[in-house]
Every structure is written in structure tokens, then in C-alpha cells.
Amino acid sequence: MASSSQPVKSPNRSRTRLLRRLTQAGFGLFIVGSSIRHYLVTTEHVASIDAYCPFGGIATLWRWVSTGGLFVQKTHQSNLVLLLGLIAGVILAGGAFCGWICPFGALQDLLDWIRKKLRLPELRIPPRLDRVLTYGRYVTLGVILYATIATVKLWFADWDPYRTTFSLGWLFEFNLSEQWLAYAVALVILVGALLIPRFWCRYLCPLGGAISLLGNLSLLRIRRNDASCKSCAVCNAPCPVKIDVAQADSAVSADCIGCLECVEVCPREGALSVTLGPALPKILRPQKKEDVA
């Protein structure tokens, strides 16, 4: 007889995972198709993938506000529209953009799947070092914004691993002598993602850093019920960004990408749930009897 403490793969889990994979594939194919069309269609102007990136909105926001409507080169009004949509999405559903929409996140998930199929070992980062490395996203975000404002151009665009990979320049106009640094950065990030799940997302992604900061305001959150949870840590294993869900606060970390794997695998009814409501600071939360005893 199976132990009651072991998770059971439910049909709901299979459907949720399938829906997420299909959503990721759809957005990924859209970006790849846009890049191919950008190179092959010569009869009309076709936007590059730069026009579909919400981070372009963050990079150009200061110039747009300070100059009364001017944009950093390679950015457009579409970037600001996408940024507004991203802000609304994060306030509603936290980091779901990273887990369901971002093509570079989907590529990292694919690399992790390949690693498992090839039975390659995962490079495990010690928890304390992992927590320190996650601040790299904020450092990257700060450096990029400062350099973009100072140079009035997309300073990071030439080395952005997402842009290098999905713009398909390496396929249509390969130029090792001029683009070797961009190729090297992308290769290091992709190899890192093969060995460490969501390597770029967890430690370096500037957009992920911005989403994590704003994610503290999100309404739709995964929440842990301390009374139902027995800290069995079954929910920790499938988390692609390695959140310690079993020991998480009542509102699970703002670093959560909304994949719902932890919720679906949890063996205890009501221990983890997705609910709508603000994440209150500890000082404003109702206290338990044992807390005031």
C-alpha cells in the first residue's frame, strides 16, 4: 500500500503542466517566427523582437519621462505598452510572466528537461550561497539602467543572452569576429542553465529582479497554511527556482514564477493553495493563540 505521505500525480497536475508547456511553446514560437519574418520579409518593415520585450520599456522609461517623449534607440512605444501590461500582470499574478510567458525561461526549462533525460547531474548550490547569488539580478538591473541612462542607448543589448539567442542573428548573419562576446555570454548562460535549473532567472535576469521587487504587491499568491503543512518538503523538489516552500512564510516568496508545481505535488489537503488577496506584513497579520501566549 502506498504511503499517505507520498505525493500522487493527479490529472489536475498533468493538465496544469500541459497548459503551461503549451503556453510557453506558443509564446516561444511567436518570438522565433517574428525573428524569421524580420530577416526574410523584405517588402515591408517588420519589427525585430526588441519591440516585444517589456524590459525595453524599463530601459527607456527614464528617457521618455525626462525628455517628454523621446525613446532610447531600438525601443518603441510598444515597449512601454508591454511594460504597463507586465506591471498589471505582476500586481495580479506575481512572477507568472517568468513561468508561463518568457521564451528564455521556457528554453531554460527545456534544457533542464534535457539534462534529466541525459541523466546528467544537477549542480547544487549551497542554500546560503544561493541566497547571496539571487541579489545578482538587482546588481544587473542597476548596472544596466545606469549605463543605459548614461549612454542613451540599450547598453546591454549587444550581450543580452535572450536577444542573442532569439533574434537568430547567429543563424542568418553569423559574425564571430564582431559578435564573439555576445555568443560567449549566451553560451555560458545556456550551459549554466543546463547544469543549474533556471540559472539566468535565479541569479542574473534584470527583468526577473524588477518583477521580484514588484511581486511583493501581487494579489494572486501561493500561500502556505502552517496548520495543515507538516514540512515534509515534498513541495520543494519540483520548484524550478529552488524556493524553500516547506518553510516559506504564509505568502510564498515573491521570487515564485507561478508554475504551480509545488501546489500540485503537495500531498496534504489545504497546505498550499492559490488565493487572491494582499500579502500583509507580519505586524499586520492576525496573531495565532500560540503567538500571544
C-alpha positions as CSV (number, residue, x, y, z in Angstrom):
1,M,0.0,0.0,0.0
2,A,1.4,3.4,-0.9
3,S,2.3,5.7,2.0
4,S,0.0,8.6,2.5
5,S,2.9,10.9,2.8
6,Q,3.9,10.3,-0.8
7,P,2.6,12.7,-3.5
8,V,0.3,11.2,-6.1
9,K,0.4,12.5,-9.7
10,S,-3.1,13.8,-10.2
11,P,-4.9,14.5,-13.5
12,N,-5.0,18.2,-12.5
13,R,-1.3,18.3,-12.2
14,S,-0.9,16.8,-15.7
15,R,-3.3,19.3,-17.1
16,T,-1.7,22.3,-15.4
17,R,1.8,21.3,-16.6
18,L,0.5,20.6,-20.1
19,L,-1.3,24.0,-20.2
20,R,1.9,25.8,-19.0
21,R,4.1,24.0,-21.6
22,L,1.7,24.8,-24.4
23,T,1.6,28.4,-23.3
24,Q,5.4,28.6,-23.2
25,A,5.7,26.9,-26.6
26,G,3.1,29.3,-28.1
27,F,5.0,32.4,-27.0
28,G,8.3,30.9,-27.9
29,L,7.2,30.1,-31.4
30,F,5.7,33.6,-31.8
31,I,9.1,35.2,-31.0
32,V,11.0,32.8,-33.2
33,G,8.5,33.3,-36.0
34,S,8.9,37.1,-35.6
35,S,12.7,36.8,-35.9
36,I,12.5,34.7,-39.0
37,R,10.0,37.1,-40.6
38,H,12.2,40.0,-39.7
39,Y,15.1,38.5,-41.7
40,L,13.1,37.0,-44.6
41,V,10.4,39.6,-45.3
42,T,11.9,42.4,-47.4
43,T,8.8,44.0,-48.9
44,E,7.8,45.8,-45.7
45,H,9.2,46.9,-42.4
46,V,8.9,44.1,-39.8
47,A,9.7,44.8,-36.2
48,S,12.5,42.9,-34.5
49,I,12.0,41.1,-31.2
50,D,13.2,44.2,-29.4
51,A,9.7,45.6,-29.9
52,Y,8.2,42.7,-28.0
53,C,10.4,43.0,-24.8
54,P,8.9,44.6,-21.7
55,F,12.4,45.2,-20.4
56,G,12.9,47.7,-23.2
57,G,10.1,49.7,-21.5
58,I,12.1,49.8,-18.2
59,A,15.3,50.8,-20.1
60,T,13.7,53.6,-22.0
61,L,11.3,54.9,-19.3
62,W,13.7,57.5,-17.8
63,R,14.5,59.0,-21.2
64,W,10.8,59.0,-22.2
65,V,9.8,60.8,-18.9
66,S,12.8,63.2,-18.8
67,T,12.6,64.3,-22.4
68,G,8.9,64.4,-22.8
69,G,8.5,61.5,-25.2
70,L,11.9,60.6,-26.7
71,F,13.0,56.9,-26.7
72,V,16.3,55.1,-26.3
73,Q,17.4,53.7,-29.7
74,K,15.9,50.4,-30.6
75,T,12.9,51.0,-28.2
76,H,9.4,52.0,-29.2
77,Q,6.0,52.8,-27.8
78,S,5.3,49.1,-27.8
79,N,7.9,48.6,-25.1
80,L,6.1,51.0,-22.8
81,V,2.7,49.3,-23.6
82,L,4.2,45.9,-22.8
83,L,5.7,47.3,-19.6
84,L,2.3,48.6,-18.4
85,G,0.9,45.2,-19.2
86,L,3.7,43.5,-17.3
87,I,3.1,45.7,-14.2
88,A,-0.6,44.9,-14.2
89,G,0.2,41.2,-14.6
90,V,2.7,41.2,-11.8
91,I,0.4,43.0,-9.4
92,L,-2.3,40.5,-10.3
93,A,-0.3,37.2,-10.6
94,G,3.3,37.9,-9.4
95,G,6.0,36.2,-11.5
96,A,3.7,34.2,-13.7
97,F,5.2,36.0,-16.7
98,C,8.5,34.2,-16.0
99,G,6.9,30.8,-15.6
100,W,4.3,30.9,-18.3
101,I,5.3,33.5,-21.0
102,C,9.0,34.3,-21.1
103,P,10.6,32.4,-24.0
104,F,14.1,32.4,-22.3
105,G,12.6,30.9,-19.2
106,A,10.9,28.2,-21.4
107,L,14.3,27.5,-23.0
108,Q,15.9,27.0,-19.6
109,D,13.1,24.6,-18.6
110,L,13.8,22.7,-21.9
111,L,17.5,22.5,-21.0
112,D,16.6,21.2,-17.6
113,W,14.4,18.5,-19.1
114,I,17.2,17.5,-21.5
115,R,19.6,17.3,-18.5
116,K,17.2,14.9,-16.8
117,K,16.7,12.8,-19.9
118,L,20.5,12.5,-20.3
119,R,20.9,11.7,-16.6
120,L,23.4,14.5,-16.1
121,P,23.9,15.6,-12.5
122,E,22.4,18.9,-11.3
123,L,24.9,21.3,-9.9
124,R,23.5,22.1,-6.5
125,I,24.3,25.5,-5.0
126,P,24.5,25.6,-1.1
127,P,21.5,27.5,0.3
128,R,23.4,30.3,1.8
129,L,25.4,31.0,-1.4
130,D,22.2,30.6,-3.4
131,R,20.5,33.4,-1.3
132,V,23.6,35.7,-1.9
133,L,23.7,35.0,-5.7
134,T,20.0,35.9,-6.1
135,Y,21.0,39.5,-5.4
136,G,22.9,39.4,-8.7
137,R,19.6,40.2,-10.5
138,Y,19.4,43.5,-8.7
139,V,23.0,44.3,-9.4
140,T,22.5,43.5,-13.1
141,L,19.3,45.6,-13.2
142,G,21.1,48.6,-11.5
143,V,24.1,48.5,-13.8
144,I,22.0,48.2,-17.0
145,L,19.8,51.1,-16.0
146,Y,22.7,53.3,-15.0
147,A,24.6,52.6,-18.2
148,T,21.6,53.0,-20.4
149,I,20.8,56.4,-18.9
150,A,24.4,57.5,-19.1
151,T,24.9,56.3,-22.8
152,V,21.4,56.9,-24.0
153,K,21.4,53.6,-25.8
154,L,20.5,50.0,-25.0
155,W,23.9,49.3,-23.4
156,F,23.2,45.7,-22.7
157,A,21.5,44.8,-26.0
158,D,24.7,43.6,-27.7
159,W,25.3,41.0,-24.9
160,D,21.8,40.1,-23.8
161,P,21.6,36.3,-24.0
162,Y,17.9,36.4,-24.7
163,R,18.3,38.8,-27.6
164,T,21.4,36.9,-28.9
165,T,19.5,33.6,-28.8
166,F,16.1,34.5,-30.1
167,S,17.0,37.2,-32.6
168,L,18.5,34.4,-34.7
169,G,21.4,36.6,-35.8
170,W,23.7,33.7,-35.2
171,L,21.7,31.8,-37.9
172,F,21.1,34.5,-40.5
173,E,24.2,36.7,-40.1
174,F,26.8,34.8,-38.1
175,N,29.8,37.1,-37.4
176,L,32.2,35.6,-35.0
177,S,34.8,38.4,-35.2
178,E,32.4,41.1,-34.1
179,Q,29.8,39.1,-32.1
180,W,32.1,36.7,-30.2
181,L,31.4,38.3,-26.8
182,A,27.6,38.0,-27.4
183,Y,27.9,34.4,-28.4
184,A,30.2,33.6,-25.4
185,V,27.8,35.2,-22.9
186,A,24.8,33.3,-24.4
187,L,26.8,30.1,-24.4
188,V,27.9,30.5,-20.8
189,I,24.3,31.2,-19.7
190,L,22.8,28.3,-21.6
191,V,25.4,25.8,-20.3
192,G,24.8,27.2,-16.8
193,A,21.0,26.6,-17.3
194,L,21.8,23.0,-18.4
195,L,23.6,22.4,-15.1
196,I,21.5,24.7,-12.8
197,P,17.8,24.9,-13.3
198,R,16.8,28.5,-14.3
199,F,20.3,29.7,-13.9
200,W,19.7,33.0,-15.6
201,C,16.4,33.6,-13.9
202,R,17.7,33.0,-10.4
203,Y,20.9,34.9,-10.5
204,L,21.2,37.4,-13.3
205,C,18.0,38.3,-15.1
206,P,17.4,42.1,-14.6
207,L,13.7,41.8,-15.6
208,G,13.3,39.0,-13.0
209,G,14.8,41.3,-10.4
210,A,12.3,44.0,-11.3
211,I,9.4,41.5,-11.2
212,S,10.6,40.1,-7.8
213,L,10.6,43.6,-6.3
214,L,7.1,44.4,-7.6
215,G,5.9,40.9,-6.9
216,N,5.7,41.7,-3.2
217,L,2.5,43.6,-4.2
218,S,0.9,40.8,-6.1
219,L,-2.6,39.7,-5.2
220,L,-2.7,36.2,-6.6
221,R,-0.3,34.3,-4.4
222,I,0.6,30.7,-3.4
223,R,0.0,30.6,0.3
224,R,1.1,28.0,2.9
225,N,-1.2,27.0,5.7
226,D,1.0,26.4,8.7
227,A,-1.7,24.4,10.4
228,S,-2.0,21.9,7.6
229,C,1.6,21.8,6.4
230,K,3.8,19.2,8.0
231,S,7.0,20.5,6.4
232,C,7.6,17.2,4.6
233,A,9.4,19.2,1.9
234,V,7.8,17.3,-1.0
235,C,6.9,20.6,-2.5
236,N,10.5,21.8,-2.6
237,A,11.7,19.2,-5.1
238,P,9.8,20.4,-8.3
239,C,10.4,24.1,-7.7
240,P,12.5,25.3,-10.7
241,V,13.8,28.4,-8.8
242,K,14.5,26.4,-5.6
243,I,12.3,28.2,-3.2
244,D,12.1,26.5,0.2
245,V,8.3,26.3,0.0
246,A,8.0,24.0,3.0
247,Q,9.5,26.7,5.3
248,A,8.0,29.7,3.4
249,D,6.1,32.5,5.0
250,S,2.3,32.4,4.7
251,A,2.6,34.1,1.3
252,V,5.3,32.2,-0.7
253,S,8.3,34.2,-1.9
254,A,8.0,37.0,-4.5
255,D,10.6,35.0,-6.4
256,C,7.9,32.5,-7.3
257,I,7.3,32.1,-11.0
258,G,3.8,30.7,-10.7
259,C,4.4,27.3,-12.2
260,L,2.1,25.7,-9.6
261,E,4.3,22.6,-9.4
262,C,4.5,22.8,-5.6
263,V,0.7,23.1,-5.2
264,E,0.0,20.2,-7.5
265,V,2.5,17.9,-5.8
266,C,1.6,18.7,-2.2
267,P,0.2,15.6,-0.5
268,R,-1.7,17.4,2.2
269,E,-5.1,19.0,1.6
270,G,-5.1,22.7,2.1
271,A,-1.4,23.0,3.0
272,L,-0.7,25.0,-0.2
273,S,-3.3,27.0,-2.1
274,V,-3.6,29.8,-4.6
275,T,-5.7,32.6,-3.2
276,L,-6.4,36.2,-4.1
277,G,-5.5,38.9,-1.6
278,P,-2.7,41.2,-0.5
279,A,0.3,39.7,1.3
280,L,0.3,41.6,4.7
281,P,3.4,42.4,6.6
282,K,3.9,40.2,9.7
283,I,3.0,43.1,12.0
284,L,-0.5,43.5,10.4
285,R,-1.4,39.8,10.3
286,P,-3.8,38.3,12.8
287,Q,-1.8,36.6,15.5
288,K,-2.3,32.9,16.4
289,K,-3.1,32.0,20.0
290,E,0.3,30.4,20.5
291,D,2.0,33.6,19.3
292,V,0.3,35.7,22.0
293,A,0.5,33.1,24.8
